Amino acid sequence: GEEHYNCISALHKSMRGSDENASLYWLARMLEGGEDPLYVARRLVRFASEDIGLADPLALTQAVAAYQGCHFIGMPECEVILAQCVVYFARAPKSIEVYRAYGKVKECLRMHTGPLPPVPLHLRNAPTKLMKNLGYGKGYKYNPMYKEPVEQDYLPEELKGTDFFKEQKT
């Protein structure tokens, strides 16, 4: 019932708060109460990106490995896999930078009125002669061919200067 959601919320918030003891408690309470370990593992995959993000990019690898380990061996053997992941996450640095930026992109798309802006011509592939004649791909700078990053716009013209990682347009 409701306690299922209360416990996963407590686990999530304990890891977010870097409390490894409480994180282990809530994990054990769920598993010992019969919770599906794959449900917990799926939530850990989400937590890795939502709450840890780029502060520790290996967190997502840890979460996916924990999910796979649980899938392969099941309970009760997989409990230590989940426990290791939960403690890793509680101890990990946290960042919601990507989570917030992606939310801003979604809001930008929802708030847009009219048709969405077209993909700039230089970013379009030109697999046919017609597309090349229409200007697809013209002027595109292939970054790996340059020693330094190239100056090139990647957003549609009407979004030029938008930085989803900051609060306002630059």
C-alpha positions in Angstrom: 0.0 0.0 0.0 1.1 3.5 0.8 4.0 2.3 2.9 5.6 1.0 -0.3 5.8 4.6 -1.6 6.8 6.0 1.9 9.7 3.6 2.1 11.1 4.3 -1.3 10.7 8.0 -0.6 12.6 7.7 2.6 15.4 5.7 0.9 15.7 8.3 -1.9 15.8 11.2 0.6 18.3 9.5 2.8 20.7 8.9 -0.1 20.1 12.5 -1.2 20.9 13.6 2.3 24.1 11.5 2.3 23.0 9.5 5.3 24.4 6.0 4.6 23.0 4.5 7.8 19.4 5.6 7.1 19.8 4.6 3.5 20.8 1.0 4.5 17.9 0.9 7.0 15.3 1.8 4.4 16.7 -0.5 1.8 16.7 -3.4 4.3 13.2 -2.6 5.4 12.0 -2.8 1.9 13.8 -6.0 0.9 13.0 -7.8 4.2 9.4 -6.8 3.7 9.3 -8.5 0.3 9.9 -5.6 -2.1 10.9 -6.6 -5.6 14.7 -5.9 -5.7 14.4 -4.9 -9.4 12.0 -2.1 -8.4 14.6 -0.8 -6.0 17.3 -1.2 -8.6 15.2 0.8 -11.2 14.8 3.6 -8.7 18.6 3.6 -8.1 19.2 4.0 -11.9 16.9 7.1 -11.8 18.6 8.4 -8.7 22.1 8.1 -10.3 21.2 10.7 -13.0 18.6 12.8 -11.1 20.5 13.4 -7.9 24.2 12.5 -8.5 24.4 13.4 -12.2 27.7 14.8 -13.4 29.1 15.1 -9.9 30.0 11.4 -10.3 29.3 10.1 -13.8 30.2 6.6 -12.7 27.1 6.5 -10.5 24.9 5.5 -13.5 27.3 2.7 -14.3 27.0 1.5 -10.7 23.2 1.6 -10.8 23.0 -0.3 -14.1 25.5 -2.9 -12.8 23.4 -3.3 -9.6 20.2 -3.7 -11.7 21.9 -6.4 -13.8 23.4 -8.1 -10.8 19.9 -8.3 -9.2 18.4 -9.6 -12.4 21.1 -12.3 -12.7 21.0 -13.7 -9.1 17.8 -12.5 -7.4 17.1 -12.5 -3.7 18.5 -13.0 -1.2 22.0 -12.9 -2.8 21.4 -9.5 -4.6 20.7 -7.7 -1.3 24.4 -6.9 -0.9 24.6 -5.6 -4.4 21.9 -3.1 -3.7 23.4 -2.3 -0.3 26.7 -1.5 -2.0 25.0 0.8 -4.5 22.9 2.5 -1.9 26.0 3.3 0.3 27.9 4.4 -2.8 25.1 6.8 -3.6 24.8 8.1 -0.1 28.5 8.9 -0.1 28.6 10.3 -3.6 28.7 14.0 -4.4 25.3 15.3 -5.7 24.4 17.5 -8.7 21.0 18.2 -10.2 22.5 20.4 -13.0 21.5 18.1 -15.9 18.1 17.3 -14.3 17.3 21.0 -14.0 18.6 21.9 -17.5 16.6 19.2 -19.1 13.5 20.4 -17.3 14.1 23.9 -18.8 14.4 22.4 -22.3 11.1 20.6 -21.8 9.5 23.9 -20.5 10.9 25.7 -23.5 9.3 23.2 -25.9 5.9 23.2 -24.0 5.7 27.0 -24.0 6.6 27.4 -27.7 3.7 28.6 -29.8 3.4 27.7 -33.5 5.5 25.2 -35.3 8.9 24.4 -33.8 11.9 26.0 -35.5 13.5 24.0 -38.3 16.8 22.3 -37.9 19.5 24.8 -39.2 20.6 23.8 -42.7 24.2 23.3 -41.8 23.2 20.7 -39.2 21.2 18.6 -41.6 22.7 15.6 -43.3 22.8 15.6 -47.0 22.8 12.0 -48.3 21.3 13.0 -51.7 22.3 15.4 -54.4 19.0 17.2 -54.0 19.6 17.8 -50.4 23.1 19.1 -51.1 21.7 21.4 -53.7 19.2 22.7 -51.2 22.1 23.6 -48.9 21.8 20.8 -46.4 25.1 20.5 -44.5 26.6 23.6 -46.2 29.1 25.3 -43.9 29.1 22.6 -41.3 32.4 22.4 -39.4 33.4 18.9 -38.5 34.9 19.4 -35.0 37.3 16.4 -35.0 39.2 18.0 -37.9 40.1 21.0 -35.8 42.6 21.3 -33.0 40.3 23.7 -31.0 36.5 23.8 -30.7 35.0 25.6 -33.6 32.6 28.6 -33.5 29.3 27.2 -34.8 25.7 27.6 -33.8 23.8 24.4 -32.9 20.5 25.8 -31.8 17.8 27.2 -34.1 18.2 30.9 -34.8 15.3 31.9 -32.5 17.0 30.2 -29.5 20.4 31.7 -30.2 22.0 32.7 -26.9 19.8 30.4 -24.8 21.6 28.6 -22.1 19.5 26.0 -20.3 22.1 25.6 -17.6 21.6 29.2 -16.5 18.6 31.1 -15.3 18.2 33.5 -18.2 19.3 34.1 -21.8 23.0 35.2 -22.2 
